[in-house]
Structure formats: C-alpha cells, structure tokens
C-alpha cells in the first residue's frame, strides 16, 4: 500500500477548497508517513481508486459534483478488491437519515463536519489519529 512517493496514501474526495485546506492543515502531522491525494469530483475519486496501490482509508464528502460521495461509496462496495477499504463519509448535513443511509451502503464511519474551526481541527485530527495509527484492519485492501 505505497504511493509513488513510497508512502501509504489517504484519499480525500472534497469539492470545497476551504474544507480541503482545513483537512490538509489537520493532516500535516501525518504528512511524513502518509501521502494525501485529493479528488474534487466523484469520478476523480473513482479514478484514483482504480490505481494501485490502494489508499489506507478514504474520506468522502457527500455533496460533490458529477457523482456524490454516496455514489462513490456504492461503487467502492461493488468492487471486490475494495471491500475492506475503510470509507469515511464526511458531511455538513445534520440529518440523521443521511448518516443512516451511509451505514446501509457500507460506510465505516460517518463524520459531521463541525462549523467551528477549532472543533473541526480537533475532530479531523482525532479521526486521522484513529484510522492512521490506532486502527488495525485485519484484512487490508489487496494491492
């Protein structure tokens, strides 16, 4: 699971440049161990996921152009080689129905984007710490 730079990588599918920059800022402590690749549309995310090696985790915004995060999630779960890829859906939506829909599609975790800067940074750092250092996937994605 190594990138061209020799590092394992993380996928962020996010069309909002402000949210991307906030995520990049929260990602900085992991930048020496992981590469961050960003897709700004659903089809770009799918194209990145067709490459080898696979990411260690994927973060999908629910509202992206051309193909939303749930569409990308459906595609991921239809691909046998991606069946154990941890997929986190990130959304500013507050409706419980959206998170429930994500779990029914096979999301690993649903994260509501905090509006407050400090809360956003704390949330993303906590989630990154868990998925990149604490979690041990017993069946890593097949490379």
Buried (B, 14 or more C-beta within 10 A) or exposed (E): BEBEEEBBBBBBBBBBEEBBEBBBBBBEEBEEEBBBBBBBBBBBBBEBBEEEBBBBBBBBBBBBEEBBBBBBBEBBBEEEBBEBBBBBBBBEBEEEEBBEBBEEBBBBBBBBBBEEEEEBBEBBBEBBBBBBEEEEEEEBBBE
